[in-house]
Amino acid sequence: MSGTPSTGYPVNTFGIDSTKRYQIVAQTICERITVQENYDSANPPSADLLVAQPAGGTQALVSKGVPFVFTPQGKWFYPTNIVGDIETVSGSITLQQVESQSI
């Protein structure tokens, strides 16, 4: 496939917990997808994450408040690509998914 990145990259938020692995799915043509707990100064991060790339692969522990960046094997992720999966170690949180070009 070929393509170029979109403009106006989306920021999606959705809930996850420790009951299953949630798929991270690209929404646009992008070079990276950053995921992290959706938090602010009034509501600090509360959960460690287990992240795998590719989906179903070996999970890595990501400490609460630390973002994780999915990067493609090739140049781009394309809409509907399942790029990996994520779950919390315990509890439930709101996750933020940001798609962008590489820096």
Protein Blocks (a to p, Z undefined) as FASTA:
>chain_A
ZZdddehiacddddddfkbccddddfbdcfbdcddddddfklccfbdcdddddehiacdd
ddehiacddddfblbdcehiafbdcddfbdcddddddddddZZ
